[in-house]
Amino acid sequence: MSTTFDIAESPIEISSVTTSPPPPDNLPAVTVRPAIHDDADDVFDFLEQFVQAGRVLPRTLDELEQLVSTGFVAEMEGQIVGFAALEVYSKKLSEIRSLCVSPAVQGRGVGKKLTQACVELAKERRIFEIMVITSSDEFFRTCGFDFTLPGEKKALFLQTRETP
Ligand SMILES: CC(C)(COP(=O)(O)OP(=O)(O)OC[C@H]1O[C@@H](n2cnc3c(N)ncnc32)[C@H](O)[C@@H]1OP(=O)(O)O)[C@@H](O)C(=O)NCCC(=O)NCCS
């Protein structure tokens, strides 16, 4: 299935709506689709549990309204059960932000599908590198991310203050 995803200056046609098959215990299927502006409120509410648990940084509603334009939601029976966004800094660099999957559907490949959707979007926009800052490094390694870039180049960070 193909969906028009309106990002930045030009709409881009991507094929990013994917549906996980129902698991053996007949839980409902989970669908991943590009987020739309009207998702921002629901995404804000969905992320709250992960912010409280210290898994992702808090975001204002204004920030999320921006971020959903390059974001993807996972839905089960009309409810948001996952979210991820690609924050685009330049043609060279982007970052996966706010990747979260509801504990009820974790382990069903939803996180991987959301990550793949972000990677696909970066490829379509010809963005050279995607980074992620996370404590879920093992998960991201299963999605093809690594601690070094080709040629053994490393990313080094320096934080200038305690909080964003
Ligand atoms: C990390 C997270 C997004 C993974 O989502 P998920 O839907 O459970 O992951 P998937 O089912 O797509 O798993 C994909 C692969 O990663 C592996 N994996 C998932 N979570 C993992 C973890 N915590 N440690 C190691 N491997 C993990 C799975 O075994 C699977 O491997 P496979 O493809 O070889 O079978 C989810 O656990 C989550 O929302 N955590 C809380 C928020 C968070 O930490 N987000 C990251 C901040 S950037």
The ligand as an ORCA input file, in Angstrom:
! r2SCAN-3c Opt
* xyz 0 1
  C      13.357     -0.620     22.303
  C      11.928     -0.892     21.809
  C      11.478      0.255     20.926
  C      11.941     -2.205     21.005
  O      10.642     -2.364     20.422
  P      10.050     -3.818     20.084
  O       8.840     -3.629     19.244
  O       9.893     -4.597     21.319
  O      11.237     -4.446     19.236
  P      11.093     -5.546     18.082
  O      10.036     -6.530     18.449
  O      10.930     -4.836     16.771
  O      12.516     -6.226     18.144
  C      13.393     -6.226     17.044
  C      14.614     -6.980     17.419
  O      15.270     -6.351     18.534
  C      15.406     -7.264     19.606
  N      15.190     -6.499     20.825
  C      14.073     -5.817     21.161
  N      14.253     -5.195     22.352
  C      15.508     -5.508     22.747
  C      16.287     -5.183     23.880
  N      15.817     -4.404     24.869
  N      17.536     -5.707     23.982
  C      18.023     -6.488     23.004
  N      17.336     -6.827     21.890
  C      16.101     -6.341     21.771
  C      14.354     -8.331     19.368
  O      14.728     -9.556     19.955
  C      14.325     -8.411     17.858
  O      15.401     -9.205     17.377
  P      15.244    -10.059     16.006
  O      14.878     -9.089     14.908
  O      16.603    -10.668     15.849
  O      14.148    -11.027     16.291
  C      10.933     -1.081     22.986
  O      11.462     -2.035     23.865
  C      10.657      0.206     23.765
  O       9.756      0.954     23.417
  N      11.414      0.443     24.852
  C      11.168      1.627     25.705
  C      11.528      2.932     25.023
  C      12.949      2.970     24.543
  O      13.883      2.581     25.258
  N      13.148      3.487     23.314
  C      14.455      3.691     22.721
  C      14.855      5.110     22.911
  S      15.669      5.741     21.462
*
